[in-house]
Amino acid sequence: MAGVHLFDVYALDEPIGLGGEEKLIGRINTKSETIPSLYGDTRLFFRHMRFNDDLRRRPDWFDHVEIFEDPLWTDVIPLP
């Protein structure tokens, strides 16, 4: 169904230890009827920036965030 609100997207503007606040940065809404597709299931991916890239740009955040091992997405979600 078109015009359906699916998600609100929130993010911190800085680490909490530096006074960061959660802010609404977007809304995900449908613009048309949704249909299943092989392309969407097997080829459609969204690129996300790595948190390590954020830390390179903002080294002052390093002492205020928890660092996790950075697996490749293909290790977590194998492709068919």
C-alpha positions as CSV (number, residue, x, y, z in Angstrom):
1,M,0.0,0.0,0.0
2,A,1.4,3.4,-0.9
3,G,2.0,6.0,1.8
4,V,2.5,3.6,4.6
5,H,4.9,4.8,7.4
6,L,7.4,2.0,8.1
7,F,10.1,3.4,10.3
8,D,11.5,6.5,12.0
9,V,15.3,6.6,11.8
10,Y,17.2,8.0,14.7
11,A,20.9,8.6,15.3
12,L,23.2,10.1,18.0
13,D,24.9,13.4,16.9
14,E,27.8,12.5,19.2
15,P,28.7,9.8,21.7
16,I,26.6,10.0,24.8
17,G,29.8,10.6,26.9
18,L,30.3,13.9,24.9
19,G,26.7,15.0,25.4
20,G,25.3,13.4,22.3
21,E,21.5,13.5,21.7
22,E,19.3,11.2,19.8
23,K,17.8,12.9,16.8
24,L,15.3,12.0,14.2
25,I,17.2,11.9,10.9
26,G,14.6,10.4,8.6
27,R,11.4,8.5,8.0
28,I,10.9,5.5,5.8
29,N,7.6,5.5,4.0
30,T,6.3,3.6,1.0
31,K,5.7,5.5,-2.2
32,S,4.0,2.7,-4.1
33,E,2.6,-0.8,-3.7
34,T,5.2,-3.3,-2.5
35,I,5.9,-6.4,-4.5
36,P,8.3,-9.3,-4.0
37,S,11.2,-9.4,-6.4
38,L,14.2,-11.7,-7.1
39,Y,16.3,-8.5,-7.7
40,G,15.4,-7.1,-4.3
41,D,16.1,-10.3,-2.6
42,T,19.5,-11.1,-4.2
43,R,21.0,-7.9,-5.7
44,L,19.7,-4.8,-3.9
45,F,22.0,-3.7,-1.1
46,F,22.5,-0.4,0.7
47,R,26.0,0.9,1.5
48,H,26.6,2.0,5.1
49,M,29.6,4.0,6.2
50,R,31.8,2.0,8.6
51,F,32.0,3.3,12.1
52,N,35.8,3.1,11.9
53,D,35.6,5.8,9.2
54,D,33.7,8.0,11.7
55,L,36.5,7.5,14.2
56,R,39.1,8.5,11.7
57,R,37.2,11.7,11.1
58,R,36.4,12.3,14.8
59,P,39.3,10.8,16.9
60,D,38.0,12.6,19.9
61,W,35.2,10.1,20.0
62,F,37.5,7.1,20.4
63,D,37.5,7.1,24.3
64,H,33.7,7.5,24.4
65,V,32.5,4.6,22.3
66,E,32.6,0.8,22.6
67,I,34.7,-0.9,19.9
68,F,33.6,-4.2,18.5
69,E,35.3,-6.6,16.0
70,D,34.5,-5.4,12.5
71,P,33.4,-8.5,10.5
72,L,32.8,-8.4,6.8
73,W,29.1,-8.5,6.0
74,T,29.7,-11.5,3.9
75,D,30.9,-13.4,7.0
76,V,27.6,-12.6,8.7
77,I,25.1,-12.9,5.8
78,P,26.3,-15.4,3.2
79,L,25.0,-14.9,-0.3
80,P,23.2,-17.7,-2.1
